[in-house]
């Protein structure tokens, strides 16, 4: 009994060490770049070196736990839900689930909250919106909800694309053509925010769940190739927010042709 427990502990420690090694290897390029510029270019010692080293160790441990959590939890549950909905044969519930998944994970995304709050503060300083706290909060909330709704709809479009087998590049090209055209007529105050919103919407929870959903859905439908049809939803989740946020700006600030 004692030998079996020792073997299990040793096996667990080996797996943990292997995962830590993988996480450290993934972060090594970042560490090397920072170290070279700090010591060779700036020629300054690291401030609070002990804290920097402790923080780096915590990042490695956090990355290891995050990746392990994805492998154990989010990827399997995403694929299982996709297969279950495909077997149920209810397109309506599948689309409702996709919208809810995109909306809920995006509306609570910390990066999105930060950028909408910053956009509201800058807009108030530029006298584009009222300087009061309520006006800033309302503007930031409007941006967040706009982006969250757009991501939910993007996941729905991605689901329909998988079901229908539509080529992803045609939809992406058409979408970016709309983005370019809207950039011409949208207020210049909102264009940059719209582009940034497209980049911050895909959070650490949304990406693995949506990817697993697409792959699982493509795997469970006859005639679909997971490699061809299972990926591409994240591209929609980054594209639609730009369109919707520029539309939000047109409603709030009006239409202005920018050349």
Secondary structure, 3 states (H helix, E strand, C coil): CHHHHHHHHHHHHHHHHHHHHHHHHHHHHHHHHHHHHHHHHCCCCCCCHHHHHHHHHHHHHHHHHHHHHHHHHHHHHHHHHHHHHHHHCCHHHHHHHHHHHHHHHHHCCHHHHHHHHHHHHHHHHCCCCCCCHHHHHHHHHHHHHHHHHHHHHHHHHHHHHHHHCCCHHHHHHHHHHHHHHHHHHCCHHHHHHHHHHHHHCCCCCHHHHHHHHHHHHHHHCCCCCHHHHCCCHHHHHHHHHHHHHHHHHHHHHCCCCCC
